[in-house]
Amino acid sequence: QVQLVESGGGLVQAGGSLRLSCAASGLTFSTYIMGWFRQASGKEREFIASVPWSAGNTYYPDSMKGRFTISRDNAKNTEYLKMNSLKPEDTAVYYCASRPSYYSDYDVWGQGTQVTVSS
């Protein structure tokens, strides 16, 4: 069973940076895709980025290209989200998630980590 645990959230001033981590276990299939999402209070969940657990390219929707970078460290079983030039509107709960393949829904989610950006 896949389990995901986020960490690294907290309070940061506008213009600052954070790196979120997602510790993963149970990723038995090399086809797994890892993703990051966020959800601000009162708003819909928003997709940020994804990366295959094994060989493959990162993916960002056009709206997310630029300030966020997804990466992985297979030896540490960890996925990362590097966030630069943070803005107050980036304040949200950030979630990591996984899906078995590109043809599947994201079916395992972490508990979320709060990121708050002050002005």
C-alpha positions as MATLAB code, in Angstrom:
seq = 'QVQLVESGGGLVQAGGSLRLSCAASGLTFSTYIMGWFRQASGKEREFIASVPWSAGNTYYPDSMKGRFTISRDNAKNTEYLKMNSLKPEDTAVYYCASRPSYYSDYDVWGQGTQVTVSS';
ca = [
       0.000    0.000    0.000;
       1.359    3.395   -1.010;
       1.747    5.888    1.824;
       2.745    9.532    1.461;
       3.780   12.016    4.141;
       4.388   15.694    3.387;
       6.658   18.007    5.337;
       8.356   21.368    4.957;
       5.409   23.721    5.108;
       5.261   26.751    7.329;
       5.202   30.527    7.377;
       7.342   32.430    4.901;
       7.522   36.064    3.849;
       6.549   37.138    0.358;
       9.453   36.695   -2.027;
      10.893   33.822   -0.042;
      11.334   30.161   -0.902;
      10.339   26.800    0.509;
      11.057   23.205   -0.386;
       8.340   20.725    0.424;
       9.116   17.041    0.814;
       6.945   13.981    0.346;
       8.243   10.740    1.808;
       6.827    7.768   -0.053;
       6.593    4.083    0.709;
       5.041    1.151   -1.091;
       5.772    2.365   -4.643;
       6.167   -1.122   -6.043;
       5.405   -0.249   -9.679;
       7.935    1.679  -11.724;
       5.105    3.282  -13.691;
       3.889    5.367  -10.720;
       3.489    9.089  -11.260;
       3.990   11.480   -8.352;
       2.199   14.798   -8.219;
       1.718   17.958   -6.178;
      -1.566   19.766   -5.641;
      -2.714   22.666   -3.523;
      -6.003   23.904   -2.175;
      -6.567   27.371   -0.813;
      -9.374   28.024    1.619;
     -12.683   28.240   -0.207;
     -11.172   27.325   -3.580;
     -10.940   24.211   -5.722;
      -7.966   21.890   -5.603;
      -5.330   22.920   -8.125;
      -2.805   20.725   -9.919;
       0.789   21.970   -9.722;
       3.151   19.427  -11.273;
       3.972   15.755  -11.714;
       6.995   13.559  -12.322;
       7.333    9.822  -13.027;
       8.887    7.846  -10.200;
      11.249    6.263  -12.704;
      12.558    7.659  -15.993;
      10.447   10.364  -17.558;
       9.852   14.085  -17.876;
       8.334   16.519  -15.450;
       5.009   18.076  -16.333;
       3.567   21.462  -15.429;
       0.368   23.057  -16.616;
       0.975   26.398  -18.291;
      -0.373   28.240  -15.272;
       2.288   26.712  -13.005;
       5.406   27.018  -15.126;
       8.119   29.265  -13.750;
       8.249   29.452   -9.958;
       7.677   25.828   -8.946;
       9.972   22.875   -9.598;
       9.161   19.227   -8.942;
      11.893   16.656   -8.435;
      12.480   13.239   -6.921;
      15.179   11.264   -5.153;
      14.510    7.574   -5.607;
      17.285    6.566   -3.210;
      15.533    8.528   -0.456;
      12.022    7.614   -1.613;
      11.202   11.297   -1.597;
       9.480   13.758   -3.917;
      10.132   17.486   -3.639;
       8.467   20.712   -4.605;
      10.733   23.756   -4.690;
       8.822   27.020   -4.537;
      10.448   30.362   -5.297;
       9.279   33.972   -5.235;
       6.316   33.091   -3.078;
       3.289   35.348   -2.999;
       0.466   35.657   -0.465;
      -1.866   34.050   -3.003;
       0.269   30.900   -2.802;
      -1.100   30.348    0.700;
      -2.770   26.932    0.685;
      -2.594   23.383    1.917;
      -0.178   21.499   -0.314;
      -0.649   17.798   -1.001;
       1.461   15.148   -2.643;
      -0.286   12.328   -4.440;
       0.401    9.285   -6.591;
      -1.257    7.341   -9.376;
      -0.302    3.960  -10.854;
      -0.038    5.220  -14.432;
      -0.986    8.060  -16.731;
      -4.248    6.242  -17.385;
      -5.291    6.228  -13.718;
      -6.630    8.743  -11.230;
      -4.550    9.981   -8.338;
      -5.664    7.516   -5.695;
      -3.278    7.982   -2.756;
      -2.837   11.304   -0.991;
      -0.751   12.662    1.823;
      -2.248   14.493    4.778;
      -1.243   17.910    3.460;
       1.108   20.579    4.742;
       0.128   24.199    5.295;
       2.049   26.928    3.494;
       1.324   30.487    4.562;
       2.935   33.422    2.782;
       2.830   36.745    4.588;
       2.838   40.106    2.852;
];
